[in-house]
Amino acid sequence: MQHDTHQGQYSHHADQATHSGHADHADHAGHSGHGDHAGHAGHAGHHPGKVDWAMAARATLHCLTGCAIGEILGMVIGTALGWGNMATMVLAIVLAFFFGYTLTLRSILKAGVDFRTALRVAFAADTLSIAVMELIDNGVIALWPGAMDATLSDALFWGALVLSLAVAFVVTTPVNKWVIGRGKGHAVVHQYHH
């Protein structure tokens, strides 16, 4: 996003007439590294107010992946150990947040960002999305008759879990669309993927 800081400085280059005779911008101080911005054309949907449903769905799917790993692992551990419903649900929620943040953190760290900054970005990007997803997911399981008491060998256990994650995805996608449209959530993460 470095070119944004220079945008106002070089606004006199806005029209083509000013560019005549300046075929290579690398000769200008401050322009090195700018090169061709055509590669950014596909990123129009990441700026505030310009978010499509596909982008929101991808962000939600990313979040759902971490949540599902944590949710399933928590439910399996709690159920296998014979824990009560509340303890199992708390473990599932904690692990859902852990794995949700971890997946985002991993992708930001790959971009060369320091751990402390990456952690702040992951919290800012995923907290609302994971919270909504967990509220819906656990709400469906809690309200589904018999789902809380089902064991790992019951089809009801797995059916309720899959359906609850699907409902959470459907409900969380519009939330993510709204959040990304305001320049928050996964819009924050996106700037580190260049």
N, C-alpha and C positions, 0 to 999 in steps of 0.2 A: 504493500500500500504506500510505498515510499513516494510514488509519483503524485499522490494526493497533496503532499506537503509542498510540492513545487508548482502545483496547478495555478495558483493565484499569481506566483512569481512570473510564470511564463505565459500568462493569458494573452499577451500580445501576439502569440503564435497561433491564435485561434483561427484566423481565416487563411485561406490558401495563398493569398497574395503575399502575405508576410513571409511565407516559406520559400518563395522563389529564390533560387540560387543556394538553398540550404539543403542539399540532398542528403547530407550525412549529419545527423544531430550529435554524433559522437564527438565532433569537434567543439561543441559548446560545453563549457564547464557546467556541471550540474545535470547534464543530460545523459551522461554515461550510464548504461544499465537500463535506460528507458526503451531503446530500440523500438521494436514493433509491438504495439499494444493489441494487435488483432487477436492474440491468444486469449484476451479477456472478454471477447465478444460473448462467449457462452456463459459468462458469469453475471449477466444483467439481472438475473432473478435474485441475487444475493444482497442487493442494496435495499434499504428500508423502503417499504411500500410496493416493491416489485417481486412478490413471491407467488410462485405457482403451486398447485396442489402436489405436483410430482416432487418438488423440492421438500415440501412439508412432510410428505409421506416418507421420503428417504431419511430425513432427520428423525422421524418417529420410529422408523424401522431400526435405525442405528441405536436409538434409545431402548427400543423393545428388545433388541438382542441382549444387551447387558442386563436388563430387567428380567428377561426370561431365564437367563443363566442363573442369576441369583435367586429368583423366585422358585424355580424348579429344584435347585440344590437345597435351598432352605426347607422347602416342603418335604423333600426326600429325606434329609437329615432328621428333621423334627419328627416325621412320621416313623422312620426306621427306629429312632431312639425311644419312641413311645411318649414323646412330649405332649403336653396339652395343646389345645388349639391356639391359645394366646401366645405361648412361647414359640410355637412353630411359625406363626404368622409374623411375629417380631423378627425372628431369625431370617425369614424369607425377605422381609422388607429391608433389613440391614444389608443383606447380601445383594439384593437388587440395586440398591444405591451404590454399594461398593463396586460391583461389576459394571454398572452404568457409567460411573465416573472413570473407572479403569480403562474402558475402551476408548473414551474420549481423550483421556490423559495420554494414552499410548500414541494416538495419532498426532497429538500436538507435540509431544516430545520428539517424534520422528522428524518434525519440521525444524528441530534444533533449538526449541524454546527451553529456557531453564525450568527446572522442576517447580519452583515456587509460582512462577507466572503461569505455567501449564495447569497447575492445580487450581489457581484462581479462575482461569478460563473455563476449566471443566465444571467447576461449581456454578459459575454464571451461566454456562450453556445448558446444563442438564438438570439442575435442581427442580425447576417448575415442571418440566416434562416428566421426570421420574416420579415426582410427587403425585401428579395427576394420574399417571399410569398405575401407580401402586394403589391409589385410592379406589380407582375403578376396578382394577384387577381383584384386589382383596374384598371389595364390596360385593362383587359378583359371587365370589366363592363363599363369603359369609352368608349371603342371602339364598344361595342355592340349597334347597333342602337335602341334607345328608352329606353335602360335599365336605364339610369340615371334619366329619367323622369317617370319611372314606380312607381306606388303606392303600398302599402302593400297588397291591394286586387288584384293586377295584377299577373297573372301567370308568366309574363315576369320578374317581380321583383325577385321572388323566383327561377325561372329557371336560370336566369343570375347569381344569387348569388351562386347557387349550382355548376353550370358549372365553374364559375371563381375559386371557391375553389378547384375543381377537377383538373383544369389545373395548378393551383398554386402547388398542391401536386406533380403532375407529373414533373414539372420543378424543384421544390426545392429538391426532393429526390436525384438526382445526385450531387447537390451542397452539401448536407449534407454528402453524401458518401465521397466526396473529403475532406471536412473539418474534418470529424471524422478520416479519414485515415491519416491526418496530426497531430492527437492527440489533436484536438481542438473540439469546438462545444460540442455535447453531450458526447463525450469521456471524457470531463472534468467533466461533471455531474456524469458519471458512477462511478468514483472513490469514490464518497460519498455514494454509495448504498451498500457498504459491511458492 
